[in-house]
Amino acid sequence: MISFKGFSYPKEVIFQSVRWYVSYNLSYRNLEEMQTERGVFVDHSSTNRWVLLFAPQLEQVFHCRKRRPDPHIRLDETYLLIKGLWYYLYLAVDQTGDTVEFLLTKHRDKKPAKRFLLKLIRRNGEPNPINIDKSRANKAAIREVNDNNNTLIKITQSKLLNNIIASVHRFVRRKMRQAMGFEGFHTAVRTIAGIELWRMLKKAQKKWEGLSYPVEGVLGLFPR
């Protein structure tokens, strides 16, 4: 349940502000000006708190209603600048381009690759096959998961098939450039949750229409 206790603004204003920030190349001060022009006086710092608080909650709510992805998965990672340091965003999409799972990590080796794969399986079911690039870490992680969990995930390696992921990564990287790098790891995690939520909604990945509270009205603020 998403709680609004202690907030002086209606949830429609809060969710609209969150949607604008995660879906467009706008700063918090841009949003403050836009809201003021519409007669809603919201300080940019309030919008920042709303995004960091509600974006991950909304992603969790949406996940429970997300359509089951195709089991043919493409997996890759990209670099993100966070407080002057490079981190790694793991992302998996199915063969139709729908987002399957994502995870931000501090390192790029077998351990975080395995953690990402286990999260993917836990929340979306067992994929088969998984296409990766020439990453030895991802290959080793898949093999270890197969050995330890009695799964039979087949590995394919084709850079061409993974080109679809680059088009998905660009939305997060665009926000990173606009913000001149994320302010911190947890800030990046929460903001990325909102960006990926918006992308999943744009791709119509929800199971059905007419969802009930706590997402009634929420998904209406995130049109296709």
N, C-alpha and C positions, 0 to 999 in steps of 0.2 A: 504494500500500500504506500502510495506517495503522499506524504503529509505536507500540508501548507500551513500548519500551525505556526504562528508568530510572524507570518508574512503580511505586509499591509497592502500588497498588490494582488489583484485577482489572478488565478492561475492562467487565464487566457493571455494576459500581458506577459507573464513569466515565460510561458512556453513559446509565445511568438518571438520574444527576444532571443531565447535559446536557439530557435530554428533559424532566425536570421544570421546569427553569428556562425553556426556550424555549416550553413549551406552557402554563404556568400563570402566574398573577399572583403569583409568589413572589420574594422577595429571596434573596440568597445566604445570609443569616443564617437565614431560614426553612428553607432546605434543610439547613443545618447541624443545626438542631434536629430535623428530620424524620429525617435519617440517624442521629442519635444515638439517637432513640427506637427505631430498628430495629437497634441494636447496631453501627452503622458510624460510626466516629469520623473525620469529615472536616471540616477547617477550611474556613470559607466562602471563604477566599482560594484554596484548592485548587480548589474548584468553579468559581470565577471563571476560573482559568487553564485548566481543562478546557474550559469553554464557548468561550473565545476561541481555543483551539488546535484543538479537534476539530469545532466547529460548521461552519466553512468546509470542512474536509476531508470531513466527512460529506455536505455539500451537493454537493461535486464528485463523490464516489462515486455518490451517488444520481442526479445528472444523467446519467451514462452509462447509466442504466437507466430513465430517465424516459420515459413514454409520449409519443409524438409529439402535440403539441397540435393542436387544430382551427386551420386557417389564418385564420379570422375572428377578428381580434384587437381588443381594446379597450385603449387606452393612456392613462395619466394619471399625474400625480405629486401628492405630498402633502408638507407641511412636517413636518420633524422638528427637535426642539430638541437640539443637541449642544454641550455646554460653553457654554451661554448664547447660542449663535448658531443661526440657522435654516438647515437644509440641506434637500435635496430628494430624495425617494425616488421614482424612476420605477418604475412597475409595469405589466406587461402581462398580461392574462388572455384566455383564449379565450371564445367565446360560451357555453360551458357553465360558466364560472367557474373552470376549472383555471388554475393559475399557469403562465405562459409564461416570464417573465423579470423580473428586478428589478435596479436599480442605484442606489446612493446617490451623489449628486454635491454639490459645493459651490455650484454655480451652476444657474440655470434659464434657459437660452437655447439657441440652435441647436446649439452645439458639444456640450454634454453630451447633448442629445436625439439628435443623430446618433450619438454614441458608444453610447448605449443601443440604438438601432435596429440598429446593426451587430453588437453583441453578441447581440441577439435573433436576427438572421438567421444568424449564425455557429453558434449553439448549437441553434437550433430550426427552421431552414429559413425560406424566404421566406413571409411572411404576405400575405394578400390577401382582403379589404381590411383596413385599419386604421381603427378609429373613434377619433377624438380629440374634445376639446372645442374651444373657440374659440382655443386656443393657437396663435399665429403661429409660435412657435419650433418646435413639433412639426411643423407643416405644412411649414415651410421645410426642416427636417431630412429629412423623407420625400422631398420633391421633389429635394433634393440627392443623396440616396442613389440615387434613380431615375436621375438624370442621370449619376452617376459609376459606377454598378454595373450598368447595363442591366437594372434591375429594373422591374417594372410594377405597383408597389404602388398600389392605389386608396385614396383618402382619403375617408372619410365623417366627418361631424361631427354628432353627436347627443349631447347631455348625458344624455338619458334612457337610452341604451344603455350609457353609462359608469357608471350608478348601481351596477352590480354591483361595480365596483372599490372603492367606498367601504366595502363590507362586508368586503373583503379587507384594506384598509388598517388597519382598526380594531384588528387583533391587534398590529401593530407599534406603533401609537400607544398602545395599552393598556400595553405594556411600557415605553414611553418615559415615560408618566405615573407608572407604579409606581416607576421608577428616578429620577424627577424630572429627566429629561433624561439622555441618554447622556454618559459621561465623556469621550469623545473620538471622532474620526471613525473610526479603525480599530476601536475597540471596538464602535461602532455597526454597522459593516460586518459584522463577525464575528457579532455577536448576531443581526442581521437574517437572515443566512444560515441560522442555526439555526431561527429562527422560520418562515421561508419553507419550509425543509425539512420542518418538522413539519406545516405546512399542506398541502404537496404529498402527504405520506404519509397524512394524514387524508382527503384527496380521492382516495386510491387511484390516484395517478398513476404508479406503477411499472409496468413492462412485464409482468413475470411474477413468480410466486411462487418460493420455493426458491432464492434467490440464494446464491451461494457467497462465501467469504471474499474480501475483507475486510468484507463487509456481512452475512455470516451472523451471526445473533444480534443484530446492530446494528438491523436493521429489525424484528426481533422485539421489541425494546425500544420501538419506535414503533408501537404497534398502531393500527388504524383507529378 
